[in-house]
Amino acid sequence: MFPRPARRLPLTAALLALAGSLAIGAWAGPRDTAESRRPVRITHVPSAAGTSTPLAGYAVQSTAKVGDSAAAVSSPGYPARDWYPAGPRSTVLAALLANGVYADPFHSTDQQKIPRADFEVPWWYRSDFAVGDTRQRTSLDFSGVVSAADVYVNGRQVAKAAEVTGAYTHHELDITPLVRSGTNTVAFRVRPNDPLKDLTMGWIDWIQPPPDQNMGIVRDVLVRRGGPVALRDAHVVTELAVPSLATADLTVKARARNDTDAPVTAEVAGSVDGTGFRTTVSLAAHETKTVTFSPADTPGLHLTDPKVWWPAGMGGQPLYDLDLTATVAGTTSDTAHETFGIRDVKAPLDSDGARQYRINGRKLLIKGGGWSPDEFLRWDPAYVEDRLKYALDLGLNTLRLEGHLEPDEFFDLADRHGVLTLPGWECCNKWEGQVNGSEKGDRWTDADYPVAGASMAAEAARLRDHPSVVSFLIGSDFAPDAKIEKTYLDALESADWPTPVVSSASDRSSPRLGSSGMKMTGPYDWVPPGYWYAKREGGATGFNSETSAGPSIPTLDTLRRMMTPAELDTLWKDPDARQYHRSPSPVFGTLKIYDDALAGRYGAPTGLTDYVRKAQLAQYENVRAQFEAYGRNATDQDRPATGMIHWMFNSGWTSLHWQLTDRYLDQNGSYYGAKKANEPLHIQYSYDDRSVVVVNNRPAAAKGLTARATLYDPDGTQKYDRTVTGVAVDGGGAHGTPLTLPSSVSGLSQTYLLRLVLTDAHGTEVSRNVYWLSTRPDTLDWDGTTWYHTPTTSYADMKGLASMAPVPVTATATTRSSDGTATTTVTLRHSGSGKTPALLTDVHLVDGRGRPVLPVRWSDNEVSLWPGESVTLTATYRTADLRGSAPGVRVSGWNTPERTVPAA
């Protein structure tokens, strides 16, 4: 964030993800499993050339408890007694948690009880693998070592920590002379991590940092088998005809490497989409040559009517496969496989200097969120996929990864689901140490530039074929200087990087790339909903790379799981209290700004339940306004909005801020505010000029619509009503303004409700949106703006909502299941006899013990109903997450008493 002299205390983390199992259900979280307690399995490596086999896991132990030599530890048959089993991708702490050494660190302040001193010495990672045939060549292929490691095989050192350093650097070690038939041993002596000194990663101010600072091995270590010639760096460069999309040219590249001491001739053959190609390459001893196939020599690589990859909502996500084989003397020596997509990404600066993304020739408003991995970098593909599906459910199209560049499977999932990704390096530690200004992080030495270049080269090679990756940000809060920029750009160019490279996520420039076209002006703490409509600071203009109104209080279910009764008591009573589950930062350590606004607008909370229900209203209206403002302004002629990353999409632990979905995948007001704002066809209110706007995110134009706006006192007394027919809106994010509300309405109460309803040509409701507003506006002190928020000097008066009479809402529900997926259909009806509406009625799917069933995707939720109205909602989830019980539906709302009804 920028400028921010006090922002983002450099904490730490590591890179991607990975050991231990994350449960996905309602009460999911890191847990000890039978698998984690079993002895580490030996990895059986096949003899066939072209195979890559990940090590199945490790035994880990502190060097403080191992007195034996490295030669002994790394030799087959070493008795690793009292060592801890770890998964194939595991930090030290993840392994200890999986083995039940510590209590749940996501609860209360239990993480503080874990001794940091245990992780200030190196730890051994030891694994055995079996080879039946030593005639093939064997190598170790890996990245993801945090922060550095000495590597040993069968009692011999094969690499030093000075060589294997940096979380993102890629290494291939030829161990052919050391491999024997039968059991072999590989051992890593992993050094402690310090992201202020090492080019790894840090957690900054998102969460409380893990005590081990994520030291470990967090990506697969592969045992490769091959013949004399190895194939490496296989990829496809695509050139799509834009805007016609009628043709695409593919260029296939790979490096053929002779791993022997003698000359060799190899045949390299491959295929893409049914088109085959082959060539012969002669290699001197230990020579490497690049093999290229293009439409000039292979006409079949010129595609007509190619299958074009689109982000979700804009088209399909077809993928192509590249397969390559190298043979020597008629025998397979190596193979390579890559999956890729065909799409075109451009991101020029518009006339106002803002970065405007275009996908396949079409402008795209980036609507995204900041991604966080699990705090302990444990990898669970189902849990990750659930979160990606949540992003799509919210109408988001992009996830930004500031550091923490997830494993390959993450990007595979993003490709399949059509979620764009914005990876890049992070701020506030060694990565920006050279240009960090007042931020922490050691300055670079001569030894750091090769590590940075190798990191960039490795990530570029890993990510370039993924169509979901639309840019790489080589800076975050700061742009690199000329020397660092050249280090990165040379590596990207050598890797045939296909998409725009951005100098930073803030409004900075680098010597060759120039202006970033992005801004990082906040806010990161509470501001009123009307803030987002001002075309200044964090308001809806240009591309804001990270921004939100800060705190996002979870549901009562999650709060009661993550905090003690005493902590929950303090949560609603004491705005000045330090909140461990907010942030380690002194700027974000309390909820005072948020709590003051909550009390000032809605009235002081009377208890925990009242505090949480007010929080949900506040978060719903604020997140909705943020996305709605950017959506409305996207097609403006003057300073349009081009992109926005909500800070953040999710949290890697149990948090009180920066999240649209919580650690356990529960959904609160923030979630449903975003979901409402990003409806495909949406009617919305503008806080700045009172206009009622229809935004059409569908590809096709919408015609024959009817827009209706009605104002009510909180007791349901109607004060204003207007209907406009014949509304038409172009597609692709265009908007129309069918009406503007009057500046004053006679007799309207200080707190009032606005109901907007959009119906189609057949009279079917296609969008409903309900606002709670005040004749007394929020007043912002723009001159008092800091890097993290703009103060509010007087608050809108929402206290009139407290006078709304209780309203009964009846619910009937049924459930059907098929192929492991259940769908519960719920009909809600306002069954009261008066005029008062039921405001923000929430429906939670629960199991037989009243616990939320998660993850779940609702068609809509937190709905408002007027007397006599009903709505039918559907919830989709995994049948197994009911844990054998019958489903129930828990209904509650702002003025609706809680009740649970059966849903079997």
Secondary structure by P-SEA (a helix, b strand, c coil): cccccccccbbbbbcccccbbbbccccccccccccccccbbbbbbbccccccccccbbbbbbccccccccccccccccccccbbbbcccccaaaaaaaacccccccccccccccccccccbbbbbbbbbbbccccbbbbbbbccccccccccccccccccccccccccbbbbbbccccccccbbbbbbbcccccccccccccccccccccccccccccccccccccccccccbbbbbbbbccccccbbbbbbbbbbbbcccccbbbbbbbccccbbbbbbbbbcccbbbbbbbcccccccccccccccccccccccbbbbbbbbbbbccccccbbbbbbbbbbbbbbbbccccbbbbbccccccccbbbbbbccccccccaaaaaaaaaaaaaacccbbbbccccccaaaaaaaaaabbbbbbbbbcccccccccccccccccccaaaaaaaaaaaaaaaaacccccccccccccccccccaaaaaaaaaaaaaacccbbbbcccccccccccccccccccccccccccccccccccccccccccccccccccccaaaaaacccaaaaaaacccccccccccccccccccaaaaaaaaaaaccccccaaaaaaaaaaaaaaaaaaaaaaaaaacccccccccccccccccccccccccccccccccccaaaaaaaaaacccbbbbbcccbbbbbbbcccccccbbbbbbbbbcccccccbbbbbccccccccbbbbbccccccccccccccbbbbbbbbcccccccbbbbbbbbcbbbbbcccccccccccccccccccccccccbbbbbbbbbbbbcccbbbbbbbbbccccccccccbbbbbbbcccccccccccccccbbbbcccbbbbbbbbbbccccccbbbbbbbccccccbbbbbcc
